[in-house]
């Protein structure tokens, strides 16, 4: 029997209401607090620890122009192009580390913290060879710095986590594993990255400059790139390669114009990471304070030290008239010392003010070079991609003592068990920094001379005595 239309409609809504009432009856569940406790895995805890120290970066710059004239009306009509990236907080005063390519030639930078607040930022330092930049955020309140780990003991297969501004989606976390270590990558713009960490954790557009962390929530790398057209292949700068560069960017000489003359490196002693004095500049405040090579730096201005970044952060609190309180271990004997950085003189500033890589190589090794392409070295080895043609040798220099001669083509150097090519002067500076960090007293080199590949060795002891390689002292 057919029901009247109004009756059928009433029965329909009754069925809907009944179904809704039935679905709304909650099943028996455990208390929410207990449920969350069981779900708070080590992975969740690692992300929770690191997230407050991650910032999302947005920027604007003018689109490129075909005009030959920089002040033409067309220049002012170029549209603004938005960019995005990620950074990590190194210090509570608002020092943020990111990739240099994230902020390259941008007009305005803004960072967004994990709590949703945002602040303008400015560029303090840039290192194109390592693709790193230091930003300053004036938040008016202390920020949460990230916990810095080490990349020296990474294991293939261990958990790796990325956090960042992936595709513009803020605070995005992704997990994977450490897939490979020691990877060299060349991008289309000839940017060469050495010794990268490879991971299948998501590194997408917007993740550049952000952290790669381990299961303890410690920073083990700075995300830099992903392989175009390939899924599950991303790369990060190992944090142990980043530390000396970041410490140099944070140095008192760079940021406040004071000088301490202390060169320190990170070492593993008794299973723990320590900061050890590797060199002291003659006549420096560090020498006057009684510091000596080999001293273990325990604390500076009440900050426990585990890496060179910690040391520079602590010394930033000290300016002229305000010495830094140091706790030092010297052969098992703990003592307290006072280090008072003083203003850099004009002479020091003129001779150490961040010269370009060509001048640094000349000053350190006595070598002037010019890039040459693969065709100049292919006869010696088809695997070579180019090198540095030696134009000039300073008599008596380290290069001269190592028997490098004008006309040679420098094609590579060795640090530990890694062969690194030398195509640009930046590559030499990177190698020297790695050698200092590793404590190498000499570096094997490879040259092409009259189409034959030769090997030699450069002693680095004089370089360390000059305290000029480490970016902590310029």
Protein Blocks (a to p, Z undefined) as FASTA:
>chain_A
ZZdfklmmmmmmmmmmmmmmmmmpccddddfklmmmmmmcfklmmmmmmmmmpccddddd
ddddfbfbfkbfklmmpccdddddddddfbfnopacddfklmgoiabdcdddfkopacdd
ddfbdcfknopacddddehpacdddddddfklccehiacddddjeehiahiacddddfbg
hiacddfkopacehiacdfbdcdehjgopacddfkopafbdcfbdcehiahiacdddfkl
mmmmmmmmmpmklmnopaehiacddddeehiacdddfbdcehiaklmnopaehiacfbgg
hiacfbfklmmmmmmmpcehiacdddddeehiacddddddddddfklmmmmgopafklmm
mmmnopacddddfklmmmmomkbgbdcddfbdcehiaklmnopaehiacfbdcehjaccd
dfbfklmmmmmmmmmmnopabdcddddeehiacdddddfklmmmnopmbmkbZZ
